[in-house]
Every structure is written in structure tokens, then in C-alpha cells.
Amino acid sequence: MLIYKKMNAYDRIRLMKCTPCIKDSLMPKYVLSSMLAEDIIDEEDFRDVLSSKGREKQVQKLIEILSQKSSQAFRKFIKILDEDHDWLAETIKSIEVSDDEVESFFASRGNNPKRITSDSVQQQAYIDEARGIDVQDSVPMNRRPAAQQHVVERPQSQSKEITYEMLTVLRRNSRVVRNWCALAHRLGLSTQVNSIHMKINMRMESVDLAIIYLMEEWKGIQPKDYNLEQLVRILREEQFNDVAGIFQFLNC
């Protein structure tokens, strides 16, 4: 499911105001996998951002893409920032937008909201857009018009190396972390689940480290199977298609 309704005026202005802060501090590669998992962006968006050369251009591309998404997508983006960039999330949430700023925003686009008074339907549409009242903020892909569906084919993995960057992507994907036990079972490492649980509890570590310990166990017990091709296959079997797509792109 992809979110594609336009962002309301208040959030668009808020995004414009916080752009300098985002450009100064955000590392796109650390949030892209979560944005993909939360349906904020699709694989084509992900590819477009990472294809931009240098952090600054990647951030600029990400902001450009985000500005075309919905207010719900923007709220999800802020929630993702809460995890690793909490001060940036708080900065964005603290930004105030006045009605005058919204009026100026519409005027700059050639629309004068004061003129939208004769037709109650038009007036309500303006209010809904400005205030962010979303009637239908997201639509399943199978209900979207064919022209709006993006099918991105990925090249098959050639290198079998599982990189540190890929392990970081796994750790930062909340859905994978929540279901790491299912991943362990699929890898044939069910007997290692309890020991990994105990290790994390005894050391009072974050649960996302279970992914790292699981990969270490896999590499130690099944070294011949420890490769990117197998990992991508298993991720797809467990319906972690977003992460599998990222890995195939990173390896192309």
C-alpha cells in the first residue's frame, strides 16, 4: 500500500521551514528502509534517492519526494525520526504555521483562498486541504489506477557478500526486528532463539541486536549458506519484500 494523496498546506509549509535542519543533519540511508517499510516511499523513490551523488543531493531528493506525499506520510516520517533523530523530530513538531502563512502559500500558487466562498463544496475542499482533513489518505496498490502503479524490476544479485550496511538495514527495519524469531525458524536456527533471547536479556541490550546475533549464528553454523542470494530468498519467503528489494538494489 502506498500513500500518494497530496500533503496539506500546513504540513507543506512546515516541511519547507524545517528543510535547512534536515539538510544539515539527516543521513538518508539511515531512514530510507524504515520509510519504505512504512509505505511512505516506494522502491523507485528509494532508488532515486540513493542514486543521487553525495549526502546533500540525497537529502534534497528525499525532501522533493516527501513534499509530493500526503500529510499522513509526513507524520510517519516524523515518527521515524523520533527513533534516531529525536531532536530533529521535536524541532519539526515545534514549528508553528499561521493562517496568514497558509493564505500567502495559496496566493503564491495563484490561488486566493478568500475567493473560495461562493461554493460551499469548494470552500470545504480548501478547508480540508489546509487543515489536513484526509478523506482517504492511502489506497491499496491493487485499487490504484494502472498508470499510478510502479513496478520496479531489480537486477539479480551477483555478489554473495552480506555487507555491514545490509546488516544495519536489517536492524533498522522495525518489522524485521519484531519478527526475528520467524526469520530464525526460516533459517533453520530455531534452537538458537532461546540463547539469543538470554544473551540480550542478560546484557540488557536492545532487541534489534537479535538480528546481528542471528546473522552471526547463521554464519557460524551454516557458512556455505551464508550469502546474499540465500538471505534475499528467505526474506522474500517471509514477506520482507521491502528489505529484499533494498539489498538487491545495493548490490546491483
C-alpha positions in Angstrom: 0.0 0.0 0.0 1.4 3.4 -1.0 0.3 6.8 0.3 0.0 9.3 -2.6 -2.5 11.9 -1.7 -1.1 15.5 -1.6 0.2 17.0 1.6 -2.0 19.7 3.1 -0.8 23.3 3.1 0.1 23.5 6.8 2.4 20.5 6.5 3.9 21.6 3.2 4.9 24.9 4.9 6.2 23.1 7.9 8.4 20.9 5.6 9.7 24.0 3.9 10.6 25.6 7.2 12.4 22.5 8.5 14.3 21.8 5.3 17.5 23.6 6.4 17.6 21.4 9.6 17.0 18.3 7.7 19.8 19.2 5.2 22.2 19.9 8.0 21.8 16.7 10.0 19.9 13.8 8.2 21.7 10.8 6.7 19.1 9.5 4.2 20.4 5.9 4.2 19.5 5.5 7.9 15.8 6.3 7.4 15.1 5.1 3.9 14.5 1.4 4.8 12.0 2.4 7.5 10.3 4.8 5.1 10.0 2.0 2.6 8.6 -0.4 5.3 6.0 2.2 6.3 4.9 2.8 2.7 6.0 6.4 2.8 8.1 5.8 -0.3 8.2 3.0 -2.9 11.2 1.2 -4.3 11.5 3.7 -7.2 11.7 6.6 -4.7 14.3 4.6 -2.7 16.4 4.1 -5.8 16.1 7.7 -6.9 17.4 8.9 -3.5 20.4 6.5 -3.3 21.2 7.2 -7.0 21.9 10.9 -6.2 25.6 11.5 -5.6 26.5 12.8 -2.2 24.6 13.2 1.0 23.4 16.8 0.2 21.8 15.7 -3.1 20.3 12.6 -1.5 18.7 14.8 1.2 17.4 17.3 -1.4 15.9 14.4 -3.4 14.3 12.9 -0.4 12.7 16.3 0.6 11.5 16.7 -3.0 9.9 13.2 -2.9 8.4 13.7 0.5 6.8 17.0 -0.5 4.8 15.1 -3.1 3.4 12.7 -0.4 0.5 13.0 1.9 0.2 14.6 5.4 0.0 11.1 6.8 3.3 10.2 5.1 4.8 13.3 6.6 3.6 12.3 10.1 5.0 8.8 9.6 8.3 10.4 8.6 8.5 12.4 11.8 7.7 9.3 13.8 10.6 7.5 12.1 12.9 10.5 13.1 11.7 10.0 16.7 13.7 6.8 16.8 17.2 8.0 15.8 16.9 11.8 15.2 14.6 12.7 18.1 15.8 16.3 18.4 15.1 16.8 14.7 11.6 15.3 15.1 11.0 17.6 18.0 12.2 20.6 16.0 9.8 19.8 13.2 6.9 19.2 15.6 7.5 22.6 17.3 7.2 24.6 14.0 4.1 26.7 14.0 2.3 27.7 10.9 -0.2 30.6 10.9 -3.3 31.1 8.8 -1.6 34.1 7.2 1.2 31.9 6.0 -1.2 29.4 4.5 -3.0 32.3 2.8 0.3 33.5 1.3 1.1 30.0 0.3 -2.0 29.7 -1.8 -1.6 33.2 -3.2 1.9 32.2 -4.4 0.4 29.4 -6.3 -2.1 31.7 -8.0 -5.0 30.7 -5.6 -6.7 33.2 -3.3 -8.5 31.3 -0.5 -10.6 34.4 0.3 -12.3 34.0 -3.1 -13.4 30.4 -2.3 -16.6 31.4 -0.6 -19.4 31.2 -3.2 -19.4 27.5 -3.5 -19.7 25.6 -0.2 -18.1 22.5 -1.7 -15.1 24.4 -2.9 -14.8 26.1 0.4 -14.9 22.8 2.3 -12.3 21.4 -0.1 -10.0 24.3 0.7 -10.5 23.9 4.4 -9.8 20.2 4.2 -6.6 20.7 2.3 -5.4 23.5 4.6 -6.3 21.8 7.8 -5.3 18.3 6.7 -8.6 16.5 6.9 -7.9 13.5 4.8 -10.9 11.6 3.5 -8.8 8.8 2.0 -5.1 9.2 2.8 -4.0 5.9 1.5 -5.1 3.4 -1.2 -4.0 -0.2 -1.6 -1.9 -0.7 -4.7 -4.4 -3.1 -6.3 -7.0 -0.4 -6.2 -4.9 2.3 -7.8 -5.2 3.2 -11.5 -2.7 1.3 -13.7 -0.8 4.5 -14.5 -0.1 5.1 -10.8 1.3 1.7 -10.1 5.1 1.4 -10.3 6.6 -2.0 -10.9 10.4 -1.8 -10.4 12.4 -4.7 -11.6 15.6 -5.4 -9.7 18.7 -7.0 -11.1 19.6 -10.3 -9.6 22.4 -10.3 -7.0 25.8 -11.1 -8.4 27.9 -10.7 -5.3 27.1 -13.0 -2.5 28.6 -10.8 0.2 26.4 -9.7 3.1 27.8 -6.3 4.0 27.7 -4.3 7.3 25.5 -1.8 5.6 22.9 -4.6 4.9 23.0 -5.7 8.5 22.4 -2.1 9.5 19.3 -2.0 7.2 18.0 -5.2 8.8 18.5 -3.8 12.3 16.7 -0.6 11.4 13.6 -2.3 9.9 11.1 -2.5 12.7 9.1 -5.2 11.1 12.1 -7.5 10.7 13.1 -6.9 14.3 9.6 -7.6 15.6 9.6 -10.9 13.6 13.2 -12.0 14.0 12.2 -15.3 15.6 10.2 -16.2 12.4 13.4 -15.4 10.4 15.4 -17.7 12.7 13.0 -20.5 12.1 13.2 -20.0 8.3 17.0 -20.1 8.5 16.8 -23.4 10.4 18.1 -21.8 13.6 15.1 -22.4 15.9 17.4 -23.9 18.5 19.3 -20.7 18.7 16.4 -18.5 19.6 16.4 -19.1 23.3 20.1 -18.5 23.6 19.9 -15.2 21.7 17.0 -14.1 23.9 19.0 -14.9 27.0 22.1 -13.1 25.7 20.1 -9.9 25.1 18.3 -10.1 28.4 21.5 -10.7 30.4 23.3 -7.9 28.7 20.2 -5.6 28.8 20.7 -4.9 25.1 18.3 -3.5 22.5 16.2 -6.2 20.8 17.5 -5.1 17.4 20.8 -6.7 18.2 19.0 -10.1 18.0 19.3 -9.7 14.2 23.1 -9.3 14.5 23.4 -12.3 16.8 21.2 -14.3 14.5 23.4 -13.5 11.5 26.5 -14.5 13.5 24.9 -17.8 14.4 23.9 -18.4 10.8 27.4 -17.6 9.5 29.0 -19.9 12.1 26.6 -22.9 11.8 25.8 -22.7 8.1 28.8 -20.9 6.5 28.1 -22.2 3.0 24.5 -20.9 3.1 25.6 -17.5 4.5 25.3 -15.3 1.4 23.2 -12.6 0.0 21.3 -14.7 -2.5 20.1 -17.0 0.3 19.2 -14.1 2.5 17.2 -12.3 -0.2 15.3 -15.6 -0.9 14.5 -16.1 2.7 13.4 -12.5 3.3 11.0 -12.8 0.4 9.6 -16.1 1.7 8.9 -14.3 5.0 7.3 -11.4 3.0 10.0 -8.9 3.9 10.0 -7.8 0.2 10.9 -4.2 1.0 14.2 -5.2 2.6 14.9 -7.8 -0.1 14.4 -5.1 -2.7 16.8 -2.8 -0.9 19.5 -5.5 -0.8 19.2 -6.3 -4.5 19.5 -2.6 -5.3 22.5 -2.1 -3.0 24.2 -5.0 -4.7 23.5 -4.0 -8.3 
